[in-house]
Amino acid sequence: MSGACCPAPVAAPVGLGAGVGVGIIAVAILILIALGVIF
């Protein structure tokens, strides 16, 4: 139980950070594409 419990609190912020980072990159790419279409 302790082996499965210990990594969870450590892995959760890392996973969330990676998800947010990917989301920001995806939004930035979409904005660049939108600007490219507008201009």
C-alpha positions in Angstrom: 0.0 0.0 0.0 2.7 2.5 1.0 4.6 1.8 -2.3 1.5 2.7 -4.3 0.6 5.6 -2.0 3.9 7.5 -1.9 4.5 8.2 -5.6 0.9 9.4 -6.1 1.2 12.8 -4.4 4.5 13.3 -6.3 3.2 12.2 -9.7 0.0 14.2 -9.5 1.5 17.7 -9.7 3.9 16.5 -12.4 1.1 15.1 -14.5 -1.0 18.3 -14.0 2.0 20.5 -14.9 2.6 18.5 -18.1 -1.1 18.7 -19.0 -1.2 22.5 -18.4 2.0 22.9 -20.4 0.6 20.9 -23.4 -2.6 22.9 -23.2 -0.8 26.2 -23.3 1.3 25.1 -26.2 -1.8 23.9 -28.1 -3.6 27.2 -27.4 -0.6 29.1 -28.6 -0.4 27.1 -31.8 -4.2 27.6 -32.4 -3.7 31.4 -31.9 -0.8 31.5 -34.3 -2.9 29.6 -36.9 -5.9 31.9 -36.3 -3.6 35.0 -36.8 -2.2 33.4 -39.9 -5.7 33.0 -41.3 -6.8 36.5 -40.4 -3.7 38.2 -41.8 
